Amino acid sequence: MEVLIRENADAGCLLGARIIAQLVRTKPAAVLGLATGRTPLRLYHELIRLHREEGLDFSRVTTFNLDEYVGLPASHEQSYRHFMQENLFRHLDIDPARTHVPDGTAADLQAECRNYEARIAAAGGIDLQLLGLGRNGHIGFNEPTGSLRSRTWVKILSEQTLHDNSAVFGTLAEMPRHAITMGVGTILESHQLLLIAFGPAKARAVLHMIEGPLAAICPASALQLHPRAIVVLDEASAAALQYADHYRWVDRNKLDWQRFT
Ligand code: GLP
């Protein structure tokens, strides 16, 4: 795992956007895995700026989002499809037909899960998957103790996740309790992973993910199995790490070709 600690979330998001931009420049038909949540917003703002001001071209890019709430149509303000539309897609030259978010309103949810996997495979797999981190160590909506080999499936959200995500829903009662999410196994098949996590509320999950044992109790610890996983942190989310100085040392001593330009 490559751990990159930056002084704040802003610097971390700019770095994350640079990593994605570098991929899109070298592979214009890249397949990007995308995430929702508060964390990637600044990164998406920077991608929009790079598109507008530096001509970063998304016209041949394909995207697959990690997850979607069950029961929310694309028109619902809290659906992840709506989030992506508002915060990224409508600001880019991306072909809407190439943007994929699981359909949480599908009559047959299990068929939708299989179909989502098939669509990822038909696109040639994901080149880079962007990930946020739940306070309880979840990635996508893969909650603690779920299988580390899971494929796209329907998950029951944990009480902590309901609580963490309920602010935008008004009341807890209005929040869906189920979601379709890529499985941990699906995520691990992506050619490259880029997880971003900022702020003190994530410090415990970050510690378990990077330095804890590989265990389903922290689904993000599965990143330890991935040969090309980059984790971008700020000082606050890195605060509990025992080997933070080592990660900084490695970062400072990289060869030129190992740096992100
Ligand atoms: C949600 C999403 C995750 C996201 C996480 C963290 O539940 N399903 O993909 O990474 O919560 O959200 P935030 O970035 O708002 O802290």
Residues whose N, C-alpha, C, O or C-beta is under 5 A from the ligand:
A	BS01	GLP	A35 T36 G37 R38 T39 G132 L133 G134 G140 F141
